[in-house]
Amino acid sequence: MAVWQVDFYVIKQSNARLYNEAISFDDNEELLSWERAKINKASLISIADVLPAETSWSKKIEQYGNLDETCLKIFSIDKQLCQISFRLDVRSITRVIIYEVVNFITANNGIIVYNNKCYDADEKILIDIIKESNASKFCKDPEGFLSNLTDEFEF
């Protein structure tokens, strides 16, 4: 993931309360699973309009959009859905993409997991996540962002 990208998972709405109450990341990792769920086909068709299907580096990942830019990754093992994640390129994100991402999440009864916290699939919430992200801070002031990192990790 590039510093100008925001990465987040999508989990089943039914796992939200459990995810927020989990004690450790290992507990949460299990809750990322979409086991026994199916992707809404209409939502895939719709997201493919803005993020066309592309060949992934792995046969286990169905990818929509460019990995180096904005993309949806659907990870499956033996045709069983495991995880869903998005990577948003802050340099080129548009309202149309945000709208389609939120619609995809909603159509699949999902919620956003960013920085180990759950958020409803809502355009305003997603825009706020993007605005508050390190990716946004980097895009606004790359030199200042990197200077602050250097200050934090004095060598």
Buried (B, 14 or more C-beta within 10 A) or exposed (E): EBBBBBBBBBBBBEBBEBBEEBEEEEEBEEBBBBEEBEBBEEBBEBBBEBBEEEEBEEEBBBBBBEBEBBBBBBBBEEEEBBBBBBBBBBEEBEEEBBBBBBBBBBBBBBBBBBEEEBBBBBEEBBBEBBEEBBBBBBBEEEEEBEEEEEEEEEE
